[in-house]
């Protein structure tokens, strides 16, 4: 679970640095929405994570390839956008609707959508800048593979309460620890 965290921290360095280092204008509440999403993921807990310890899984994200010293701004934007999109895809399924409190789930999906809209304004202008960086292994593909593993896990576990809890904890930890980097900027 932990290997995803350094990637998110690197992304936040690029996304929220002083002076708007993205080169685009994110809404003022972008960071606040991220924190609200973390809170919603926390509130969504329905069963004890301890009860699901036998279902825990390492989803195998290879964060080394997107270390903050190697990732370019355009890649960071693309990776962060992909992570938000994939998280929205995980929690936007019919199976997810059956597993979670609908009010909390709709709040999370709404927050993810707001963040995606903000990043979408940055994504297009920055893509040309990313082309030379595509020679190295594509971090966006690594994110897709990571989330594909989450989808496969949920399906294999037949969308049990514990499977959803493992995924909720995985994503909440990643979001939560990534926002801590803001205090260091």
VEXDOKE-318056 format. One record per residue (C-alpha): residue number from 0; x negated, y negated, z; residue in one letter. Coordinates in steps of 0.1 Angstrom, whole numbers. Each point is the difference from the previous one (the first is absolute). Layout:
N
pos: NUM&xx: X&yy: Y&zz: Z&code: A
...
! end
This chain:
185
pos: 0&xx: 0&yy: 0&zz: 0&code: X
pos: 1&xx: -27&yy: -25&zz: 9&code: X
pos: 2&xx: -19&yy: -1&zz: -33&code: X
pos: 3&xx: 27&yy: -23&zz: -15&code: X
pos: 4&xx: -7&yy: -27&zz: 25&code: X
pos: 5&xx: -33&yy: -14&zz: -13&code: X
pos: 6&xx: 16&yy: -4&zz: -34&code: X
pos: 7&xx: 28&yy: -21&zz: 14&code: X
pos: 8&xx: -24&yy: -21&zz: 20&code: X
pos: 9&xx: -20&yy: -6&zz: -32&code: X
pos: 10&xx: 31&yy: -10&zz: -18&code: X
pos: 11&xx: 10&yy: -25&zz: 27&code: X
pos: 12&xx: -34&yy: -16&zz: -2&code: X
pos: 13&xx: 7&yy: -8&zz: -36&code: X
pos: 14&xx: 37&yy: -7&zz: 4&code: X
pos: 15&xx: 1&yy: -23&zz: 30&code: X
pos: 16&xx: -34&yy: -16&zz: 3&code: X
pos: 17&xx: -4&yy: -37&zz: 6&code: X
pos: 18&xx: 12&yy: -23&zz: -27&code: X
pos: 19&xx: 21&yy: 25&zz: -18&code: X
pos: 20&xx: -28&yy: 21&zz: -14&code: X
pos: 21&xx: 23&yy: 19&zz: -23&code: X
pos: 22&xx: 1&yy: -29&zz: -24&code: X
pos: 23&xx: 38&yy: -1&zz: 1&code: X
pos: 24&xx: 26&yy: -13&zz: 24&code: X
pos: 25&xx: 15&yy: 25&zz: 24&code: X
pos: 26&xx: 30&yy: -10&zz: 19&code: X
pos: 27&xx: -7&yy: -13&zz: 35&code: X
pos: 28&xx: 18&yy: 28&zz: 16&code: X
pos: 29&xx: -18&yy: 28&zz: -18&code: X
pos: 30&xx: -21&yy: 10&zz: 30&code: X
pos: 31&xx: 30&yy: -4&zz: 23&code: X
pos: 32&xx: 20&yy: 24&zz: -22&code: X
pos: 33&xx: -28&yy: 25&zz: 2&code: X
pos: 34&xx: 2&yy: -2&zz: 38&code: X
pos: 35&xx: 37&yy: 4&zz: -1&code: X
pos: 36&xx: -3&yy: 31&zz: -21&code: X
pos: 37&xx: -24&yy: 14&zz: 26&code: X
pos: 38&xx: 26&yy: -7&zz: 27&code: X
pos: 39&xx: 27&yy: 16&zz: -20&code: X
pos: 40&xx: -21&yy: 31&zz: -6&code: X
pos: 41&xx: -5&yy: 2&zz: 38&code: X
pos: 42&xx: 37&yy: -4&zz: 7&code: X
pos: 43&xx: 9&yy: 27&zz: -25&code: X
pos: 44&xx: -14&yy: 27&zz: 23&code: X
pos: 45&xx: 27&yy: 25&zz: 7&code: X
pos: 46&xx: -20&yy: 29&zz: 15&code: X
pos: 47&xx: -32&yy: 3&zz: 20&code: X
pos: 48&xx: -31&yy: 1&zz: -21&code: X
pos: 49&xx: -14&yy: 24&zz: 26&code: X
pos: 50&xx: 28&yy: 25&zz: -9&code: X
pos: 51&xx: -12&yy: -1&zz: -36&code: X
pos: 52&xx: -37&yy: 5&zz: 7&code: X
pos: 53&xx: 0&yy: 34&zz: -17&code: X
pos: 54&xx: 12&yy: -18&zz: -32&code: X
pos: 55&xx: -28&yy: -26&zz: -1&code: X
pos: 56&xx: -20&yy: -1&zz: -32&code: X
pos: 57&xx: -30&yy: -18&zz: -14&code: X
pos: 58&xx: 12&yy: -13&zz: -33&code: X
pos: 59&xx: -36&yy: -3&zz: -12&code: X
pos: 60&xx: -3&yy: -36&zz: -12&code: X
pos: 61&xx: -35&yy: -6&zz: -13&code: X
pos: 62&xx: -6&yy: -36&zz: 13&code: X
pos: 63&xx: -37&yy: -1&zz: -8&code: X
pos: 64&xx: 7&yy: -8&zz: -37&code: X
pos: 65&xx: 18&yy: -32&zz: 10&code: X
pos: 66&xx: -23&yy: -12&zz: 27&code: X
pos: 67&xx: 3&yy: -37&zz: 4&code: X
pos: 68&xx: -35&yy: -6&zz: -13&code: X
pos: 69&xx: 9&yy: 17&zz: -33&code: X
pos: 70&xx: 35&yy: -10&zz: -7&code: X
pos: 71&xx: 7&yy: -31&zz: -21&code: X
pos: 72&xx: 28&yy: -24&zz: 8&code: X
pos: 73&xx: 21&yy: 11&zz: -30&code: X
pos: 74&xx: -4&yy: 36&zz: 11&code: X
pos: 75&xx: 10&yy: -9&zz: 36&code: X
pos: 76&xx: 32&yy: -17&zz: -13&code: X
pos: 77&xx: 8&yy: 30&zz: -22&code: X
pos: 78&xx: -7&yy: 25&zz: 28&code: X
pos: 79&xx: 20&yy: -19&zz: 26&code: X
pos: 80&xx: 29&yy: -4&zz: -25&code: X
pos: 81&xx: -1&yy: 38&zz: -7&code: X
pos: 82&xx: 0&yy: 8&zz: 37&code: X
pos: 83&xx: 30&yy: -21&zz: 6&code: X
pos: 84&xx: 18&yy: 14&zz: -31&code: X
pos: 85&xx: -8&yy: 36&zz: 10&code: X
pos: 86&xx: 11&yy: -6&zz: 36&code: X
pos: 87&xx: 33&yy: -14&zz: -14&code: X
pos: 88&xx: 3&yy: 31&zz: -21&code: X
pos: 89&xx: -5&yy: 23&zz: 30&code: X
pos: 90&xx: 26&yy: -18&zz: 21&code: X
pos: 91&xx: 24&yy: -8&zz: -29&code: X
pos: 92&xx: 9&yy: 36&zz: -6&code: X
pos: 93&xx: 34&yy: 16&zz: 7&code: X
pos: 94&xx: -18&yy: 24&zz: 25&code: X
pos: 95&xx: -13&yy: -30&zz: 18&code: X
pos: 96&xx: 34&yy: -16&zz: 3&code: X
pos: 97&xx: 12&yy: 31&zz: 17&code: X
pos: 98&xx: -29&yy: 0&zz: 24&code: X
pos: 99&xx: -1&yy: -35&zz: 13&code: X
pos: 100&xx: 22&yy: -27&zz: 16&code: X
pos: 101&xx: 14&yy: -18&zz: -31&code: X
pos: 102&xx: -3&yy: -35&zz: 15&code: X
pos: 103&xx: -37&yy: 5&zz: 8&code: X
pos: 104&xx: -6&yy: 17&zz: -33&code: X
pos: 105&xx: 16&yy: -28&zz: -20&code: X
pos: 106&xx: -20&yy: -25&zz: 20&code: X
pos: 107&xx: -32&yy: 18&zz: -8&code: X
pos: 108&xx: 8&yy: 4&zz: -37&code: X
pos: 109&xx: 10&yy: -37&zz: -2&code: X
pos: 110&xx: -33&yy: -11&zz: 16&code: X
pos: 111&xx: -20&yy: 23&zz: -24&code: X
pos: 112&xx: 19&yy: -16&zz: -29&code: X
pos: 113&xx: -8&yy: -35&zz: 12&code: X
pos: 114&xx: -37&yy: 9&zz: 3&code: X
pos: 115&xx: 0&yy: 16&zz: -35&code: X
pos: 116&xx: 16&yy: -31&zz: -15&code: X
pos: 117&xx: -27&yy: -22&zz: 16&code: X
pos: 118&xx: -28&yy: 22&zz: -12&code: X
pos: 119&xx: 16&yy: 4&zz: -34&code: X
pos: 120&xx: -8&yy: -37&zz: -7&code: X
pos: 121&xx: -36&yy: 8&zz: 6&code: X
pos: 122&xx: -2&yy: 33&zz: -18&code: X
pos: 123&xx: 4&yy: -12&zz: -36&code: X
pos: 124&xx: -26&yy: -29&zz: 0&code: X
pos: 125&xx: -25&yy: 21&zz: 18&code: X
pos: 126&xx: 2&yy: 31&zz: -22&code: X
pos: 127&xx: -24&yy: -13&zz: -27&code: X
pos: 128&xx: -26&yy: -5&zz: 27&code: X
pos: 129&xx: 3&yy: 37&zz: 9&code: X
pos: 130&xx: -8&yy: 15&zz: -34&code: X
pos: 131&xx: -38&yy: 2&zz: 5&code: X
pos: 132&xx: 5&yy: 16&zz: 34&code: X
pos: 133&xx: 20&yy: 28&zz: -15&code: X
pos: 134&xx: -32&yy: 18&zz: -10&code: X
pos: 135&xx: -3&yy: 12&zz: 36&code: X
pos: 136&xx: 25&yy: 25&zz: 14&code: X
pos: 137&xx: 34&yy: -17&zz: 1&code: X
pos: 138&xx: 12&yy: -7&zz: 35&code: X
pos: 139&xx: 36&yy: -5&zz: -11&code: X
pos: 140&xx: -1&yy: 36&zz: -12&code: X
pos: 141&xx: -13&yy: 11&zz: 34&code: X
pos: 142&xx: 30&yy: -18&zz: 16&code: X
pos: 143&xx: 23&yy: 18&zz: -24&code: X
pos: 144&xx: -16&yy: 34&zz: 8&code: X
pos: 145&xx: 3&yy: -8&zz: 38&code: X
pos: 146&xx: 37&yy: -7&zz: -3&code: X
pos: 147&xx: 5&yy: 30&zz: -22&code: X
pos: 148&xx: -13&yy: 21&zz: 28&code: X
pos: 149&xx: 25&yy: -17&zz: 24&code: X
pos: 150&xx: 28&yy: 8&zz: -24&code: X
pos: 151&xx: -11&yy: 37&zz: -4&code: X
pos: 152&xx: -4&yy: 3&zz: 38&code: X
pos: 153&xx: 36&yy: -13&zz: 6&code: X
pos: 154&xx: 13&yy: 24&zz: -27&code: X
pos: 155&xx: -19&yy: 30&zz: 14&code: X
pos: 156&xx: 12&yy: -8&zz: 35&code: X
pos: 157&xx: 36&yy: -3&zz: -15&code: X
pos: 158&xx: 3&yy: -36&zz: 13&code: X
pos: 159&xx: 2&yy: 11&zz: 36&code: X
pos: 160&xx: 2&yy: -25&zz: 28&code: X
pos: 161&xx: -36&yy: 8&zz: 10&code: X
pos: 162&xx: -13&yy: -4&zz: -36&code: X
pos: 163&xx: 16&yy: -34&zz: -1&code: X
pos: 164&xx: -14&yy: -9&zz: 34&code: X
pos: 165&xx: -35&yy: 10&zz: -12&code: X
pos: 166&xx: 4&yy: -22&zz: -31&code: X
pos: 167&xx: 14&yy: -29&zz: 20&code: X
pos: 168&xx: -29&yy: 1&zz: 25&code: X
pos: 169&xx: -25&yy: 2&zz: -29&code: X
pos: 170&xx: 13&yy: -30&zz: -18&code: X
pos: 171&xx: 6&yy: -21&zz: 32&code: X
pos: 172&xx: -35&yy: 6&zz: 12&code: X
pos: 173&xx: -15&yy: -11&zz: -33&code: X
pos: 174&xx: 22&yy: -31&zz: -1&code: X
pos: 175&xx: -7&yy: -8&zz: 36&code: X
pos: 176&xx: -37&yy: 3&zz: 1&code: X
pos: 177&xx: -4&yy: -19&zz: -33&code: X
pos: 178&xx: 17&yy: -31&zz: 14&code: X
pos: 179&xx: -25&yy: 0&zz: 29&code: X
pos: 180&xx: -26&yy: -12&zz: -24&code: X
pos: 181&xx: 17&yy: -33&zz: -3&code: X
pos: 182&xx: -12&yy: -10&zz: 34&code: X
pos: 183&xx: -36&yy: 5&zz: -12&code: X
pos: 184&xx: 2&yy: -23&zz: -30&code: X
! end
